[in-house]
Amino acid sequence: MMTGEPLKEIVKPTFSGKVHRTDEGVVVQLTGSADVLAQPHMEEMFAAAHQAADAAGLKPVKVDIRSLTFMNSSCFKHIVLWIQKVINSPSESRYGVVFLSASSQAWQPRALKTLTHLAGNAISIETA
Amino acid sequence: MEERPEAGSWPAGERPGAQALEGLEGLQDGQRLDDEQRRDDAQRLDDEGVLLDLRLKPALEQVSTVRVFLESFLSSVVTNPDLLARMTIAAHELLENAAKYSASPTARLRVGLQCFAHWCEAWVEVSNQGRPEHVDDLIMTVEELEDPTTAAEMYQIDMVCSALKGNESGLGLARIRAELEMQIDAVVSGQSVRLRATAVTERA
């Protein structure tokens, strides 16, 4: 359940992104098409998630991409950089990352496979 | 049973369209083709399984609109969701590159599908006039990505190092090769650049 105001919220005609706290931890929710319009906001959203995750202890950050229809390589880069930041954090402050994906989004398995190769055990994937 | 070839593993001269590609690729090596032969080769390449041939001015903000149209257009022909996703993502990445690095505003998007006894070859191609300072880099990148193992390593390294590149990800071609597992062919003549991403998949 969401608690309080979103930590970050971006609303564009074809893309929206929201970072918020829930009882289970921090959730980054991405919706629509993450392309050139979303690109300038990706870094700040994942920076907000990282900061909030630090404050939330070791609860995993969930990245909900079930309604994300596309992501270009420039936006993907920001996810990779964020995961690198998590991996390189001191072990006592390193949190887990869970991607919530949808089997109906055919682009997601390949992109998540790439992330898994890069991040290994640092991320997990839940597909609905 | 016919063995299904992987993209990038075609025996020399056996890949459909290989002769035409090789003829045009020869231009990179300084070989001269006479006008008639060049036209014939280009025409042969043009006619192979083309589903869509579109000229456009690919402004960055409009690339997603083209991708969505392409997905809708292809969905009745390409029924494999993974293949459809690979084709549309490749088109998006190639068009973004064209929008970022073109010397002139127009580009050409072509998409094709050819099915044989046991496998299908799907391709996406973007042609444009590249900026001179990017053309040499492009040829080098495509050559480096030729080997699938190297491509996967490059993609991983590029992603990790991408912070150094500011707003330019430089990941598009590596993504096509490594993540989408599509072969990339480049045909360059002067500033004219034609990039084709090809996927080979089992026929349903």
Interface residues (C-beta under 8 A of the other chain):
Chain A: T14 S33 D35 V36 L37 Q39 F70 N72 S73 S74 F76 K77 V80 L81 Q84 A106 W107 P109 R110 A111 K113 T114 H117 L118
Chain B: L60 E61 V63 S64 R67 V68 P81 D82 L84 A85 R86 T88 I89 H92 E93 E96 A152 Y155 Q156 M159 V160 S162 A163 N167 E168 S169 L171 G172 R175 A178 E179 L180
